[in-house]
Amino acid sequence: MRAPGTAEKALIVGLVAAAIAVPRPPASRAGAVEDASEPAAAKHARSTPPPYPHAKVRRYDLGEGPRSYWIFEPAEPRPERAPVVVFLHGWFAVNPAFYGAWIDHLVRSGRTVVFPRYQNDVGTLPKDFLPNASAAIRDALDVLATGTGHVRPDFKDVAFIGHSAGGNLSAQLAALSSDAHSGVPEPRLVFALMPGEVLPAREPTLDRIPASTLLVVAVGEDDLLVGDIRGRQIFNEATSVPRSRKRYLLFRSDRHGYPPLLAEHAAPTGANDRLDTGEGLFRSFQMNLGSVNALDRAGFWRIADAALATASANQTFDDAIRDTDRFTHLGYWSDGRKVTPPLISDNPSSLPRVSLPNGIRLIPWSASARIDEASRETRVR
């Protein structure tokens, strides 16, 4: 079977985009979700979120092609040094505006965000994602460390957050970091959201993820695009990471009120027009899809913040999650009903499977690619 040409790949991309477009149910009787940062006793009262410590975000567009990247730094006030989050986008989500609300939250909270564009267009093959991303990270960290006027990076406090293909990359980059010659810093935290592998790769093996890393793998129960098989593989194959330092999350949908909270593939995106670069094959579609709701603020963002704080404090998850609500409480609907929380475990086999565990598999990038698991073999045809 021959590899698809450019026109075929464009068609495949269109099918994938259509698959992501999950219809939004109509509103039910319950109103919008209360701010999940509020205590339960104040669940019916609106409150103003505390101000961020930094009022502005400074941004820089550097590099060329699929090894280019954005740097977002906290400003007003500008810190001398800051921890770094490498934020890895999903397939064809090269415009940082698609994740801009989350990026803005991270940066104004005091972290520098590096956003590698590891993909140029349909001509950038999946086998190039990892070398492109690692090259961009090396260059970005060098700019931060030596460039004039930049917030210096704290190399001891680096985290990788990735979504979809970027979630898969976050784990691969962590494995690559175990090689001192790679130039990729060892992350304190890997947060892999709805990870998907466009083309299965045998290297680097995920047992090379450093034992000191905290690992969070999150999947969505209504994620028809990638399912949960790659998420479970990442968790199980990261054998060097002890169970005390890793957690597996299953986000669940809640259609009780409006807007409905849907744990589907595009859920972690959150558009921010201020970061719009005009890029992206499906820019308008992706910007419209990226609404921000309680699943973002109380779910992905807050859980990532808690994991980042745990990593910065050199704690394990066993230490940090004695109260499970710290990682799973998503707040209340306006009628007082608790939002359906994600399930969390250090053993994925104890949690329900996602329907279509390997996703819809529309992407025949290679006729020969295959991966082997202990209990099954999956082919990309």
C-alpha positions, 0 to 999 in steps of 0.5 A: 500500500502506498503512502498517501499523497498531499491531496489525500492527506488534506482530505484526511485532515478534513475528515479528522476535523469533521470528527472532532466537531461534536454537536453541542446539546441544547441547554437543560434547566440548570444554569452555568457552572459556579466558579469551582475555585469557590468553597462549597459553602459559597457555591451560590454566590458569585465571587471575583477570582483573585488577580494574577500576579502578572498583568501582562504577557510578552511574546516572541515569535522565533525560528523558521518553519516547523522548528519555529516557536513562540515564547510567552513571558510574564510581565508587569512585573517582570520576574528575573527568573521563572519556571518553564512550561513547554506547551505542545499543541495537537495535530495542525493546532499550530496557532497558539490562540487555540490554547491561548486562554490556558497559555495566558493563565499559565504565564500571568500566574508566573511561568514562561511558556514555550510553544514549539511549532513542530509542524509546518503543514500537511507535508510535515511527517509525524516522524519529524515531530519529535526532532522538530520539537526538541530542536525548538525547545533547545533553541528557545531555552538558549534564547531565554538563558542568554538573550537580552531582556528575557526572563531567565529560565529555571532549568530545575523547574521545567514541565511538559504539557501536551494535547493530542499529538502533543500529549504523545510528544510530551512523553517522548520528549521526557524519555529523550531528556534522559540522554544528556546529549539531547539538550532537552531538560528533564521535566519535573512534570509531564501532563499528557492530555488525550494523547494520540500517536499519528504514527507509532514509533519504537524510539525513544522507549518510554521506560527512559522517562526519568524516575523523578518525573511526575506523570499525569495522563488524562483521557476523555470518555467521549473522545472518539478521535484517539480513545484511550489506548495511547494514554494507557500505553504511556502510563504503563510503559513509563515503568521507571516512574513509580506509581506514587509519582503518576496518576491516570485521569478519566474525564467524564462529560456532564450534560446536566446544564448549560453549557454542557461539559463534554469530555471530548477530544477538543475539550482542552482547547480554549481560544484567546483572540489576543494570541491569534497568529492567523495560522492554521488550516482550520483556523476559524473552525478551531477558534470557534470550537475552543470555548472556555468553561468550567472543564477548563478552569476547574478541570484541566487548568486547576489540575495542572496547577496542582500537579505543577505545585506538587512537582515544584515542592518535590512531592509525590502524588501520594503525598499531595492527593490525600484529599482526592477532591484537590484533583477532581472537584469541578464545582457545582451547577447553579442549582447546587448539583455537583459537577461530575468529577473525573476519575483518578487512579494509579492503576488504569485497569481499575477505570472504565475504558473509553468507547473506541479505545483506539479512536477512529483511525482515519490516518493511514500514514504508513502501511507498515507501522505497527505497535505491539502490546502485551495483550494485543497488536494494533496496525495502522492500515 
